[in-house]
Amino acid sequence: MAVKTITVSEDAYVALAALKKRGESFSDVIRRITKGNRSLLEFAGDWRDVPEATFREIEEFWAKGDELSKAKLRRLVRRGSE
């Protein structure tokens, strides 16, 4: 299979990584989220395994507009995909 290298911004990478499930590649994530015209109902369970505390931390981050350190960002993404 041929591969292509793309460049994405840090925030786009974080958003994509947050959607990544265990054992899934970034290509798998992109295929999953871009297939066809999905109804909002199809997204209903996508975040069910992410701990509520993770949502709170992300919400606080966006509210403050602060930049997370790379280490903390990795922990949030890892926790969200477990």
N, C-alpha and C positions, 0 to 999 in steps of 0.2 A: 504494500500500500504506500502510495506517495505521501509525503508529509510537507506541510507548509509552516513556516515560522511567522507568527504575528506578534505585533507589539500592542500591549494594552496598558492603560494607565493603572496606577497602583489601586485606585478605588474600584476600577473595573475588575482587576484581579481578585480583590477581596470579595467583591460581590459574587464572582464566579466560584471562588473557593468555598464560600459559605453555602453554595448550592450543591457542592460536590458531596456525594455519598461515599461511604466506605467501599473501596474496591473499584471506584469509578474513575476513569481518566477525565481530563478536561475535555477531550473530544466527545466522550460519552455525555458529559453535562451539556455541552453545546448542542449536540444532537437532540437530547431529551427536551431542552427548553425551547428549541426552535422548530420542533416538528408541528406542522400544520397550524391551524387556527385553534388554539386551546381556549376553552371557556374558563371563566373564573372559577367555576366549580371544580375543575381539574386541579387547581392549585390548593384546594382545601386542606389536604393532609401533608403537603410538602414540608412543612416546618414542625410537624408534630413531635419529632424526636429531639428537637433543640431545647435544651433546658431553659426555663423561664428566666433564670438569672442571666443567661447569655443575652437574651433580648433586652433585659434591663441595662446591661453594660453597653450594648450597642446604642440603645436609646439615649443613654447619658452621654455617650461619645458624640452623637449627632447634635444633641441639645447644646453642648458646650462648644462644639466646633473644634475641639482639640484634636491633635493628631496622636494616634496610638503608637506606642513603640512597636517595632517589628516583632519583638518577643511576645508582647501581650496580644498583638494581632494574630500571631500564629496560634497561641493558646485558644483564642476565641474561635478561630476557624476549625482547629482540631476538635475542640469540644463540640462544636456544632455538627461535625461529620461523624461523630462516634455514636 
